[in-house]
Amino acid sequence: MIYLLLDSSGFGGIESHVLQLARLLKNKQQAVTVVFIRHYVDHPLYQQLEDAAIPFHFLHAYGKKIHSAYTFAKQLNGDDVLHAHGYKASIFIRALRFFTTSTIVTTFHAGETSFGRVAFYEWCNRVSSFMSYNLAVSQAIQSSIPARCELLSNFVPISANVDCLPFGKPRRLQVGFVGRLCAVKGIDRFLWLAAQNDGCDYHVFGDGDGEDVELLQSIESLSAKFSIHWHGRVDDMAEHWHVLDILLMPSRAEGLPMAALEAMSHGVITIATDVGDLARLLPNNCIVEQSKWKTLADIVKTFDNDKALALDVAIKQQQHIKDTYSCEARWPQLKAIYQLTE
């Protein structure tokens, strides 16, 4: 059995990664179970796992312990794999080394600088990394891990019936932001960029965490000045990618964002700032230095004025995902990590 562990209260890059990984393992006829450290009400990942017929359970729910670390470890054997995602789950399963002979694997996802209590947990996660087999979703994250760490890039499934059709349609260019409404993801920058070109329609998929009051007030002030389509948090972007022609990512920090991979696989052009591993993912005409993020507006205008160029870029980006970042491209590496024989 392969257990995928995480502590999750929302849906973002880690949750999307775990969902794709669980689906891939199931498609490859491997026994897989997702284990949540704690239960959170109305988590969208629960329903998506149910829809995919992937079993999951919780260690804690409603303030009660369902399994202690010891009782959970007792059911494990040497052939099982525990694969944790995020700092809490990773620290937890490393402690299980004292109770089980199962293989311990952890994946480092966070590309941004953390502060306060989260920074302390991330520090604990890194200094204890010698106790597990470690993976990182980007080269920048990989280089920050003191113990041995293997690069395992994010990946997405490829749908055979998705074509790069938006640029052949007689419509205004549709530009979108997908992610948390926070400074790290650059929602404030996105709104500034949207104001530079009123010839396009702009969409925002995501919600905020409510912690940065000043940023949220700035978002409210800017968005009142021009038209933005606010879609809020959506459980699965697969049903919404057809709305967009371009995914705009003016981020201040990233690893290798799942949103970019998913967008490109659906024929949506991704343009972004050069953070994390985005330079490995995107062609030179779709990425800019972070300090020059305002020039992203010029790239949007270029694609708006030249639909033939936009279609060519969309096709090439989609093919790059198929060749390098698809589930099938990543499976041989995962098979070796999990020491699977089939």
C-alpha positions, 0 to 999 in steps of 0.5 A: 500500500502507498499512503499519501499523507498531508495536512490540508485545510484548502485546495492549492498546489499541494492538494492538486499534486496529491490528487494527480499522484493518487489518480496516477497510482490508481490508473497503474493499478497500485493500492493507494490511500490518502491520509489526512492528518486532520479533518476539515469541514467541506474540503473540496479534495474529499469529494474529488477523491470520492469521485475518483474512487480513491480511499481516504481517512483521517488521523484526527477529526472533530477534536478526537483522535481516530488513530494515534501515530502508534496505532497507525504505524502498527498496521503498516509493514515493510512493503508499504510506502509513506509519502508525505506532502507539506511540513506537518505531514513530513515531520509526522511520518519521520517520527514513525520511523521508530515504529515501522520499517515502511519506506518514508518519502517526503516531498517539499513543495513550498517555494515562498519564504515563510514567517512566524510559526510556519517558518519554524515548522519549515525549518524543522522540516528541513533539518529533519530531512536526513530521516527520509527519502526526499523529493522537491518539485523545483530545482530552487527548492531542491537546493535548499534541502540540507539532506539528499533530495531528488527533483520530481517535477509536478505533472498533469494528465493529458486529455486527448480531446483538448485542442488549442482552439480559443485563438481561432474564436472571434472573441476578446482575449480572455486573461486569467489569474488562478490561485490564492489572492495574496502578495506571493501569487501577485494578485495586486500585480495582476490587477495593475496589469489588467488596468493597462489593457482594457481590450481584454477581459480579465478573470480571477479564480481563487480566494484570499486567506484573510490575513493580509488586510491591507492587500485585500483592501487594495484589491477591493480599491483597484477592482472597483476601477474596472471590470473583473470577473470574480469566480471565487474558489473553484474545486476543479479548474478542468471545468473552467480552463476553456474560459481563458486564453492566457494564464497570467502569473506575476508571482513573487515566489513559486515552485513549479505551479500546478496551475501553469501545467494544467493551463498549458495542457489545456491549450491556455498560454502561460506567461509569468515572472521568472521565479521557481522553476518557471524558466524551465517550463516557459519559452523566453517570450513568455517569461520576464524578470521578476523586477520587470513584471510590468512588461507582462502587459506588453506580452499580453498586448502582443498576443492580443494583436497577433492571434497566429503567434498566440496559437503557435505558442499555445500549441508548443506549450501544450506539446512541451507538457505532453513530452516532459510534464505528463503523468506518463513522462513521470511514471518511470521515476515514480516507479523507481522511487516507490520500488515498484516491480509492476 
